[in-house]
Amino acid sequence: MMGVDERITELESRLAFQDDTIQALNDVLVAQQRVLERLQLQIAVLAKRQAEANSQFEVAEDEAPPPHY
C-alpha cells in the first residue's frame, strides 16, 4: 500500500504531465486557428475572383453573335 507521501508525489507527477499535455494541445489549437483564418482569407479572395470572372463572362454571353452566325 502506498503511503501518503508517495500518493502526493504520484498526483503531482500526473498533474505536471497533464499541464504539459494541455499546453501542447493549446499550442496546436492556436496554430490550427491561424491556418484556418489564413484559409478563410484565401477562400474569400478566390470567391471574389470567381465572381469577377463570372460577371465578365456573363457580359460576353449577352453580346449578340456576329452576323455570320
PyMOL Python script that loads the backbone (N, CA, C, O; Angstrom):
from pymol import cmd

cmd.read_pdbstr("""\
ATOM      1  N   MET A   1       0.834  -1.169   0.000  1.00  0.00           N
ATOM      2  CA  MET A   1       0.000   0.000   0.000  1.00  0.00           C
ATOM      3  C   MET A   1       0.889   1.246   0.000  1.00  0.00           C
ATOM      4  O   MET A   1       1.904   1.304   0.694  1.00  0.00           O
ATOM      5  N   MET A   2       0.479   2.254  -0.804  1.00  0.00           N
ATOM      6  CA  MET A   2       1.260   3.480  -0.913  1.00  0.00           C
ATOM      7  C   MET A   2       1.024   4.375   0.292  1.00  0.00           C
ATOM      8  O   MET A   2      -0.074   4.471   0.839  1.00  0.00           O
ATOM      9  N   GLY A   3       2.105   5.017   0.670  1.00  0.00           N
ATOM     10  CA  GLY A   3       1.981   5.981   1.744  1.00  0.00           C
ATOM     11  C   GLY A   3       1.449   7.305   1.207  1.00  0.00           C
ATOM     12  O   GLY A   3       1.367   7.506  -0.005  1.00  0.00           O
ATOM     13  N   VAL A   4       1.095   8.186   2.101  1.00  0.00           N
ATOM     14  CA  VAL A   4       0.541   9.487   1.718  1.00  0.00           C
ATOM     15  C   VAL A   4       1.554  10.275   0.890  1.00  0.00           C
ATOM     16  O   VAL A   4       1.182  10.895  -0.107  1.00  0.00           O
ATOM     17  N   ASP A   5       2.800  10.260   1.279  1.00  0.00           N
ATOM     18  CA  ASP A   5       3.827  10.995   0.532  1.00  0.00           C
ATOM     19  C   ASP A   5       3.972  10.454  -0.885  1.00  0.00           C
ATOM     20  O   ASP A   5       4.110  11.225  -1.835  1.00  0.00           O
ATOM     21  N   GLU A   6       3.941   9.148  -1.027  1.00  0.00           N
ATOM     22  CA  GLU A   6       4.043   8.535  -2.360  1.00  0.00           C
ATOM     23  C   GLU A   6       2.840   8.900  -3.201  1.00  0.00           C
ATOM     24  O   GLU A   6       2.981   9.189  -4.390  1.00  0.00           O
ATOM     25  N   ARG A   7       1.661   8.892  -2.609  1.00  0.00           N
ATOM     26  CA  ARG A   7       0.439   9.253  -3.341  1.00  0.00           C
ATOM     27  C   ARG A   7       0.490  10.721  -3.782  1.00  0.00           C
ATOM     28  O   ARG A   7       0.115  11.046  -4.908  1.00  0.00           O
ATOM     29  N   ILE A   8       0.942  11.580  -2.916  1.00  0.00           N
ATOM     30  CA  ILE A   8       1.049  13.003  -3.265  1.00  0.00           C
ATOM     31  C   ILE A   8       2.058  13.191  -4.393  1.00  0.00           C
ATOM     32  O   ILE A   8       1.815  13.953  -5.329  1.00  0.00           O
ATOM     33  N   THR A   9       3.180  12.502  -4.304  1.00  0.00           N
ATOM     34  CA  THR A   9       4.197  12.590  -5.358  1.00  0.00           C
ATOM     35  C   THR A   9       3.627  12.100  -6.689  1.00  0.00           C
ATOM     36  O   THR A   9       3.847  12.719  -7.730  1.00  0.00           O
ATOM     37  N   GLU A  10       2.894  10.983  -6.648  1.00  0.00           N
ATOM     38  CA  GLU A  10       2.267  10.452  -7.870  1.00  0.00           C
ATOM     39  C   GLU A  10       1.259  11.448  -8.447  1.00  0.00           C
ATOM     40  O   GLU A  10       1.238  11.678  -9.657  1.00  0.00           O
ATOM     41  N   LEU A  11       0.440  12.029  -7.602  1.00  0.00           N
ATOM     42  CA  LEU A  11      -0.549  13.017  -8.067  1.00  0.00           C
ATOM     43  C   LEU A  11       0.120  14.260  -8.637  1.00  0.00           C
ATOM     44  O   LEU A  11      -0.331  14.802  -9.646  1.00  0.00           O
ATOM     45  N   GLU A  12       1.191  14.715  -7.998  1.00  0.00           N
ATOM     46  CA  GLU A  12       1.921  15.867  -8.515  1.00  0.00           C
ATOM     47  C   GLU A  12       2.529  15.567  -9.876  1.00  0.00           C
ATOM     48  O   GLU A  12       2.536  16.417 -10.766  1.00  0.00           O
ATOM     49  N   SER A  13       3.034  14.359 -10.026  1.00  0.00           N
ATOM     50  CA  SER A  13       3.613  13.944 -11.300  1.00  0.00           C
ATOM     51  C   SER A  13       2.547  13.918 -12.394  1.00  0.00           C
ATOM     52  O   SER A  13       2.768  14.418 -13.497  1.00  0.00           O
ATOM     53  N   ARG A  14       1.403  13.340 -12.085  1.00  0.00           N
ATOM     54  CA  ARG A  14       0.305  13.304 -13.053  1.00  0.00           C
ATOM     55  C   ARG A  14      -0.168  14.710 -13.421  1.00  0.00           C
ATOM     56  O   ARG A  14      -0.439  14.997 -14.587  1.00  0.00           O
ATOM     57  N   LEU A  15      -0.263  15.577 -12.424  1.00  0.00           N
ATOM     58  CA  LEU A  15      -0.689  16.948 -12.674  1.00  0.00           C
ATOM     59  C   LEU A  15       0.289  17.665 -13.598  1.00  0.00           C
ATOM     60  O   LEU A  15      -0.126  18.376 -14.513  1.00  0.00           O
ATOM     61  N   ALA A  16       1.573  17.482 -13.365  1.00  0.00           N
ATOM     62  CA  ALA A  16       2.584  18.110 -14.221  1.00  0.00           C
ATOM     63  C   ALA A  16       2.467  17.594 -15.649  1.00  0.00           C
ATOM     64  O   ALA A  16       2.555  18.370 -16.601  1.00  0.00           O
ATOM     65  N   PHE A  17       2.268  16.286 -15.802  1.00  0.00           N
ATOM     66  CA  PHE A  17       2.108  15.704 -17.134  1.00  0.00           C
ATOM     67  C   PHE A  17       0.860  16.264 -17.812  1.00  0.00           C
ATOM     68  O   PHE A  17       0.894  16.602 -18.995  1.00  0.00           O
ATOM     69  N   GLN A  18      -0.238  16.364 -17.068  1.00  0.00           N
ATOM     70  CA  GLN A  18      -1.480  16.905 -17.633  1.00  0.00           C
ATOM     71  C   GLN A  18      -1.315  18.364 -18.026  1.00  0.00           C
ATOM     72  O   GLN A  18      -1.827  18.784 -19.064  1.00  0.00           O
ATOM     73  N   ASP A  19      -0.609  19.144 -17.217  1.00  0.00           N
ATOM     74  CA  ASP A  19      -0.351  20.543 -17.562  1.00  0.00           C
ATOM     75  C   ASP A  19       0.437  20.644 -18.861  1.00  0.00           C
ATOM     76  O   ASP A  19       0.123  21.471 -19.717  1.00  0.00           O
ATOM     77  N   ASP A  20       1.457  19.807 -19.011  1.00  0.00           N
ATOM     78  CA  ASP A  20       2.247  19.805 -20.254  1.00  0.00           C
ATOM     79  C   ASP A  20       1.379  19.420 -21.449  1.00  0.00           C
ATOM     80  O   ASP A  20       1.481  20.023 -22.518  1.00  0.00           O
ATOM     81  N   THR A  21       0.529  18.418 -21.265  1.00  0.00           N
ATOM     82  CA  THR A  21      -0.345  17.962 -22.353  1.00  0.00           C
ATOM     83  C   THR A  21      -1.330  19.058 -22.746  1.00  0.00           C
ATOM     84  O   THR A  21      -1.551  19.305 -23.932  1.00  0.00           O
ATOM     85  N   ILE A  22      -1.912  19.705 -21.761  1.00  0.00           N
ATOM     86  CA  ILE A  22      -2.863  20.789 -22.045  1.00  0.00           C
ATOM     87  C   ILE A  22      -2.163  21.922 -22.791  1.00  0.00           C
ATOM     88  O   ILE A  22      -2.726  22.472 -23.738  1.00  0.00           O
ATOM     89  N   GLN A  23      -0.966  22.274 -22.389  1.00  0.00           N
ATOM     90  CA  GLN A  23      -0.230  23.341 -23.077  1.00  0.00           C
ATOM     91  C   GLN A  23       0.089  22.941 -24.516  1.00  0.00           C
ATOM     92  O   GLN A  23      -0.029  23.760 -25.428  1.00  0.00           O
ATOM     93  N   ALA A  24       0.490  21.691 -24.720  1.00  0.00           N
ATOM     94  CA  ALA A  24       0.786  21.220 -26.081  1.00  0.00           C
ATOM     95  C   ALA A  24      -0.472  21.258 -26.947  1.00  0.00           C
ATOM     96  O   ALA A  24      -0.414  21.679 -28.102  1.00  0.00           O
ATOM     97  N   LEU A  25      -1.592  20.828 -26.406  1.00  0.00           N
ATOM     98  CA  LEU A  25      -2.847  20.862 -27.147  1.00  0.00           C
ATOM     99  C   LEU A  25      -3.262  22.300 -27.461  1.00  0.00           C
ATOM    100  O   LEU A  25      -3.761  22.583 -28.550  1.00  0.00           O
ATOM    101  N   ASN A  26      -3.057  23.193 -26.516  1.00  0.00           N
ATOM    102  CA  ASN A  26      -3.383  24.598 -26.741  1.00  0.00           C
ATOM    103  C   ASN A  26      -2.513  25.179 -27.851  1.00  0.00           C
ATOM    104  O   ASN A  26      -3.005  25.928 -28.695  1.00  0.00           O
ATOM    105  N   ASP A  27      -1.232  24.840 -27.856  1.00  0.00           N
ATOM    106  CA  ASP A  27      -0.333  25.327 -28.909  1.00  0.00           C
ATOM    107  C   ASP A  27      -0.794  24.853 -30.280  1.00  0.00           C
ATOM    108  O   ASP A  27      -0.778  25.619 -31.244  1.00  0.00           O
ATOM    109  N   VAL A  28      -1.203  23.597 -30.368  1.00  0.00           N
ATOM    110  CA  VAL A  28      -1.697  23.058 -31.638  1.00  0.00           C
ATOM    111  C   VAL A  28      -2.984  23.770 -32.044  1.00  0.00           C
ATOM    112  O   VAL A  28      -3.167  24.106 -33.214  1.00  0.00           O
ATOM    113  N   LEU A  29      -3.855  23.994 -31.103  1.00  0.00           N
ATOM    114  CA  LEU A  29      -5.115  24.675 -31.378  1.00  0.00           C
ATOM    115  C   LEU A  29      -4.879  26.085 -31.899  1.00  0.00           C
ATOM    116  O   LEU A  29      -5.536  26.510 -32.848  1.00  0.00           O
ATOM    117  N   VAL A  30      -3.955  26.809 -31.293  1.00  0.00           N
ATOM    118  CA  VAL A  30      -3.635  28.165 -31.746  1.00  0.00           C
ATOM    119  C   VAL A  30      -3.074  28.129 -33.172  1.00  0.00           C
ATOM    120  O   VAL A  30      -3.449  28.955 -34.005  1.00  0.00           O
ATOM    121  N   ALA A  31      -2.201  27.202 -33.450  1.00  0.00           N
ATOM    122  CA  ALA A  31      -1.627  27.078 -34.793  1.00  0.00           C
ATOM    123  C   ALA A  31      -2.712  26.747 -35.812  1.00  0.00           C
ATOM    124  O   ALA A  31      -2.722  27.309 -36.907  1.00  0.00           O
ATOM    125  N   GLN A  32      -3.617  25.850 -35.470  1.00  0.00           N
ATOM    126  CA  GLN A  32      -4.692  25.491 -36.383  1.00  0.00           C
ATOM    127  C   GLN A  32      -5.630  26.667 -36.619  1.00  0.00           C
ATOM    128  O   GLN A  32      -6.132  26.845 -37.729  1.00  0.00           O
ATOM    129  N   GLN A  33      -5.869  27.462 -35.599  1.00  0.00           N
ATOM    130  CA  GLN A  33      -6.716  28.642 -35.753  1.00  0.00           C
ATOM    131  C   GLN A  33      -6.089  29.629 -36.734  1.00  0.00           C
ATOM    132  O   GLN A  33      -6.784  30.227 -37.554  1.00  0.00           O
ATOM    133  N   ARG A  34      -4.782  29.793 -36.643  1.00  0.00           N
ATOM    134  CA  ARG A  34      -4.083  30.683 -37.584  1.00  0.00           C
ATOM    135  C   ARG A  34      -4.215  30.165 -39.012  1.00  0.00           C
ATOM    136  O   ARG A  34      -4.477  30.936 -39.935  1.00  0.00           O
ATOM    137  N   VAL A  35      -4.033  28.868 -39.191  1.00  0.00           N
ATOM    138  CA  VAL A  35      -4.170  28.267 -40.524  1.00  0.00           C
ATOM    139  C   VAL A  35      -5.596  28.454 -41.033  1.00  0.00           C
ATOM    140  O   VAL A  35      -5.801  28.799 -42.196  1.00  0.00           O
ATOM    141  N   LEU A  36      -6.571  28.231 -40.171  1.00  0.00           N
ATOM    142  CA  LEU A  36      -7.970  28.379 -40.558  1.00  0.00           C
ATOM    143  C   LEU A  36      -8.272  29.812 -40.988  1.00  0.00           C
ATOM    144  O   LEU A  36      -8.941  30.027 -41.999  1.00  0.00           O
ATOM    145  N   GLU A  37      -7.791  30.781 -40.238  1.00  0.00           N
ATOM    146  CA  GLU A  37      -8.017  32.183 -40.603  1.00  0.00           C
ATOM    147  C   GLU A  37      -7.376  32.508 -41.952  1.00  0.00           C
ATOM    148  O   GLU A  37      -7.968  33.208 -42.773  1.00  0.00           O
ATOM    149  N   ARG A  38      -6.160  31.996 -42.178  1.00  0.00           N
ATOM    150  CA  ARG A  38      -5.483  32.231 -43.459  1.00  0.00           C
ATOM    151  C   ARG A  38      -6.261  31.592 -44.611  1.00  0.00           C
ATOM    152  O   ARG A  38      -6.405  32.194 -45.675  1.00  0.00           O
ATOM    153  N   LEU A  39      -6.756  30.384 -44.400  1.00  0.00           N
ATOM    154  CA  LEU A  39      -7.531  29.709 -45.442  1.00  0.00           C
ATOM    155  C   LEU A  39      -8.846  30.436 -45.723  1.00  0.00           C
ATOM    156  O   LEU A  39      -9.275  30.516 -46.874  1.00  0.00           O
ATOM    157  N   GLN A  40      -9.487  30.967 -44.678  1.00  0.00           N
ATOM    158  CA  GLN A  40     -10.719  31.723 -44.880  1.00  0.00           C
ATOM    159  C   GLN A  40     -10.468  32.967 -45.727  1.00  0.00           C
ATOM    160  O   GLN A  40     -11.278  33.310 -46.588  1.00  0.00           O
ATOM    161  N   LEU A  41      -9.341  33.643 -45.482  1.00  0.00           N
ATOM    162  CA  LEU A  41      -8.999  34.809 -46.297  1.00  0.00           C
ATOM    163  C   LEU A  41      -8.741  34.409 -47.748  1.00  0.00           C
ATOM    164  O   LEU A  41      -9.166  35.098 -48.676  1.00  0.00           O
ATOM    165  N   GLN A  42      -8.049  33.299 -47.932  1.00  0.00           N
ATOM    166  CA  GLN A  42      -7.768  32.832 -49.294  1.00  0.00           C
ATOM    167  C   GLN A  42      -9.056  32.465 -50.014  1.00  0.00           C
ATOM    168  O   GLN A  42      -9.203  32.757 -51.201  1.00  0.00           O
ATOM    169  N   ILE A  43      -9.980  31.836 -49.323  1.00  0.00           N
ATOM    170  CA  ILE A  43     -11.258  31.473 -49.941  1.00  0.00           C
ATOM    171  C   ILE A  43     -12.034  32.721 -50.321  1.00  0.00           C
ATOM    172  O   ILE A  43     -12.652  32.769 -51.384  1.00  0.00           O
ATOM    173  N   ALA A  44     -12.008  33.735 -49.458  1.00  0.00           N
ATOM    174  CA  ALA A  44     -12.706  34.986 -49.767  1.00  0.00           C
ATOM    175  C   ALA A  44     -12.127  35.633 -51.021  1.00  0.00           C
ATOM    176  O   ALA A  44     -12.871  36.126 -51.868  1.00  0.00           O
ATOM    177  N   VAL A  45     -10.792  35.632 -51.141  1.00  0.00           N
ATOM    178  CA  VAL A  45     -10.149  36.202 -52.325  1.00  0.00           C
ATOM    179  C   VAL A  45     -10.538  35.405 -53.569  1.00  0.00           C
ATOM    180  O   VAL A  45     -10.862  35.986 -54.605  1.00  0.00           O
ATOM    181  N   LEU A  46     -10.507  34.089 -53.468  1.00  0.00           N
ATOM    182  CA  LEU A  46     -10.868  33.250 -54.621  1.00  0.00           C
ATOM    183  C   LEU A  46     -12.333  33.429 -55.007  1.00  0.00           C
ATOM    184  O   LEU A  46     -12.661  33.453 -56.193  1.00  0.00           O
ATOM    185  N   ALA A  47     -13.211  33.554 -54.020  1.00  0.00           N
ATOM    186  CA  ALA A  47     -14.633  33.763 -54.310  1.00  0.00           C
ATOM    187  C   ALA A  47     -14.834  35.092 -55.025  1.00  0.00           C
ATOM    188  O   ALA A  47     -15.639  35.187 -55.952  1.00  0.00           O
ATOM    189  N   LYS A  48     -14.107  36.113 -54.598  1.00  0.00           N
ATOM    190  CA  LYS A  48     -14.211  37.420 -55.252  1.00  0.00           C
ATOM    191  C   LYS A  48     -13.718  37.331 -56.689  1.00  0.00           C
ATOM    192  O   LYS A  48     -14.354  37.856 -57.603  1.00  0.00           O
ATOM    193  N   ARG A  49     -12.581  36.663 -56.889  1.00  0.00           N
ATOM    194  CA  ARG A  49     -12.056  36.499 -58.259  1.00  0.00           C
ATOM    195  C   ARG A  49     -13.036  35.723 -59.130  1.00  0.00           C
ATOM    196  O   ARG A  49     -13.242  36.058 -60.296  1.00  0.00           O
ATOM    197  N   GLN A  50     -13.635  34.687 -58.558  1.00  0.00           N
ATOM    198  CA  GLN A  50     -14.602  33.881 -59.316  1.00  0.00           C
ATOM    199  C   GLN A  50     -15.810  34.716 -59.699  1.00  0.00           C
ATOM    200  O   GLN A  50     -16.301  34.627 -60.825  1.00  0.00           O
ATOM    201  N   ALA A  51     -16.292  35.530 -58.761  1.00  0.00           N
ATOM    202  CA  ALA A  51     -17.443  36.389 -59.057  1.00  0.00           C
ATOM    203  C   ALA A  51     -17.093  37.393 -60.154  1.00  0.00           C
ATOM    204  O   ALA A  51     -17.898  37.646 -61.051  1.00  0.00           O
ATOM    205  N   GLU A  52     -15.899  37.958 -60.078  1.00  0.00           N
ATOM    206  CA  GLU A  52     -15.472  38.902 -61.115  1.00  0.00           C
ATOM    207  C   GLU A  52     -15.357  38.213 -62.464  1.00  0.00           C
ATOM    208  O   GLU A  52     -15.775  38.767 -63.480  1.00  0.00           O
ATOM    209  N   ALA A  53     -14.800  37.019 -62.485  1.00  0.00           N
ATOM    210  CA  ALA A  53     -14.666  36.273 -63.740  1.00  0.00           C
ATOM    211  C   ALA A  53     -16.042  35.920 -64.293  1.00  0.00           C
ATOM    212  O   ALA A  53     -16.268  36.010 -65.499  1.00  0.00           O
ATOM    213  N   ASN A  54     -16.966  35.516 -63.417  1.00  0.00           N
ATOM    214  CA  ASN A  54     -18.314  35.180 -63.871  1.00  0.00           C
ATOM    215  C   ASN A  54     -19.016  36.399 -64.447  1.00  0.00           C
ATOM    216  O   ASN A  54     -19.707  36.290 -65.459  1.00  0.00           O
ATOM    217  N   SER A  55     -18.853  37.547 -63.826  1.00  0.00           N
ATOM    218  CA  SER A  55     -19.516  38.746 -64.336  1.00  0.00           C
ATOM    219  C   SER A  55     -18.938  39.140 -65.691  1.00  0.00           C
ATOM    220  O   SER A  55     -19.676  39.602 -66.561  1.00  0.00           O
ATOM    221  N   GLN A  56     -17.654  38.968 -65.883  1.00  0.00           N
ATOM    222  CA  GLN A  56     -17.053  39.268 -67.188  1.00  0.00           C
ATOM    223  C   GLN A  56     -17.549  38.280 -68.237  1.00  0.00           C
ATOM    224  O   GLN A  56     -17.799  38.661 -69.380  1.00  0.00           O
ATOM    225  N   PHE A  57     -17.691  37.024 -67.857  1.00  0.00           N
ATOM    226  CA  PHE A  57     -18.156  36.008 -68.793  1.00  0.00           C
ATOM    227  C   PHE A  57     -19.610  36.248 -69.171  1.00  0.00           C
ATOM    228  O   PHE A  57     -19.983  36.071 -70.331  1.00  0.00           O
ATOM    229  N   GLU A  58     -20.432  36.646 -68.213  1.00  0.00           N
ATOM    230  CA  GLU A  58     -21.845  36.911 -68.489  1.00  0.00           C
ATOM    231  C   GLU A  58     -22.002  38.076 -69.449  1.00  0.00           C
ATOM    232  O   GLU A  58     -22.878  38.048 -70.313  1.00  0.00           O
ATOM    233  N   VAL A  59     -21.177  39.089 -69.314  1.00  0.00           N
ATOM    234  CA  VAL A  59     -21.235  40.231 -70.228  1.00  0.00           C
ATOM    235  C   VAL A  59     -20.930  39.754 -71.638  1.00  0.00           C
ATOM    236  O   VAL A  59     -21.598  40.164 -72.588  1.00  0.00           O
ATOM    237  N   ALA A  60     -19.943  38.905 -71.785  1.00  0.00           N
ATOM    238  CA  ALA A  60     -19.580  38.400 -73.107  1.00  0.00           C
ATOM    239  C   ALA A  60     -20.710  37.555 -73.687  1.00  0.00           C
ATOM    240  O   ALA A  60     -20.946  37.602 -74.894  1.00  0.00           O
ATOM    241  N   GLU A  61     -21.407  36.793 -72.869  1.00  0.00           N
ATOM    242  CA  GLU A  61     -22.504  35.965 -73.361  1.00  0.00           C
ATOM    243  C   GLU A  61     -23.689  36.801 -73.809  1.00  0.00           C
ATOM    244  O   GLU A  61     -24.403  36.408 -74.731  1.00  0.00           O
ATOM    245  N   ASP A  62     -23.911  37.937 -73.183  1.00  0.00           N
ATOM    246  CA  ASP A  62     -25.049  38.785 -73.504  1.00  0.00           C
ATOM    247  C   ASP A  62     -24.878  39.485 -74.852  1.00  0.00           C
ATOM    248  O   ASP A  62     -25.859  39.944 -75.436  1.00  0.00           O
ATOM    249  N   GLU A  63     -23.670  39.570 -75.340  1.00  0.00           N
ATOM    250  CA  GLU A  63     -23.447  40.211 -76.623  1.00  0.00           C
ATOM    251  C   GLU A  63     -24.032  39.359 -77.733  1.00  0.00           C
ATOM    252  O   GLU A  63     -23.975  38.130 -77.685  1.00  0.00           O
ATOM    253  N   ALA A  64     -24.582  40.008 -78.713  1.00  0.00           N
ATOM    254  CA  ALA A  64     -25.165  39.289 -79.858  1.00  0.00           C
ATOM    255  C   ALA A  64     -24.050  38.628 -80.651  1.00  0.00           C
ATOM    256  O   ALA A  64     -22.946  39.167 -80.738  1.00  0.00           O
ATOM    257  N   PRO A  65     -24.325  37.472 -81.227  1.00  0.00           N
ATOM    258  CA  PRO A  65     -23.276  36.820 -82.026  1.00  0.00           C
ATOM    259  C   PRO A  65     -23.003  37.636 -83.292  1.00  0.00           C
ATOM    260  O   PRO A  65     -23.860  38.395 -83.746  1.00  0.00           O
ATOM    261  N   PRO A  66     -21.822  37.476 -83.849  1.00  0.00           N
ATOM    262  CA  PRO A  66     -21.515  38.205 -85.086  1.00  0.00           C
ATOM    263  C   PRO A  66     -22.497  37.827 -86.197  1.00  0.00           C
ATOM    264  O   PRO A  66     -23.107  36.759 -86.146  1.00  0.00           O
ATOM    265  N   PRO A  67     -22.651  38.684 -87.187  1.00  0.00           N
ATOM    266  CA  PRO A  67     -23.655  38.459 -88.242  1.00  0.00           C
ATOM    267  C   PRO A  67     -23.449  37.175 -89.051  1.00  0.00           C
ATOM    268  O   PRO A  67     -24.412  36.675 -89.632  1.00  0.00           O
ATOM    269  N   HIS A  68     -22.264  36.634 -89.112  1.00  0.00           N
ATOM    270  CA  HIS A  68     -22.043  35.445 -89.937  1.00  0.00           C
ATOM    271  C   HIS A  68     -22.588  34.183 -89.294  1.00  0.00           C
ATOM    272  O   HIS A  68     -22.499  33.116 -89.902  1.00  0.00           O
ATOM    273  N   TYR A  69     -23.161  34.252 -88.067  1.00  0.00           N
ATOM    274  CA  TYR A  69     -23.723  33.053 -87.433  1.00  0.00           C
ATOM    275  C   TYR A  69     -25.116  32.843 -87.904  1.00  0.00           C
ATOM    276  O   TYR A  69     -25.770  31.885 -87.490  1.00  0.00           O
TER     277      TYR A  69
END
""", "prot")
cmd.dss("prot")
cmd.show_as("cartoon", "prot")
cmd.util.cbc("prot")
cmd.orient("prot")
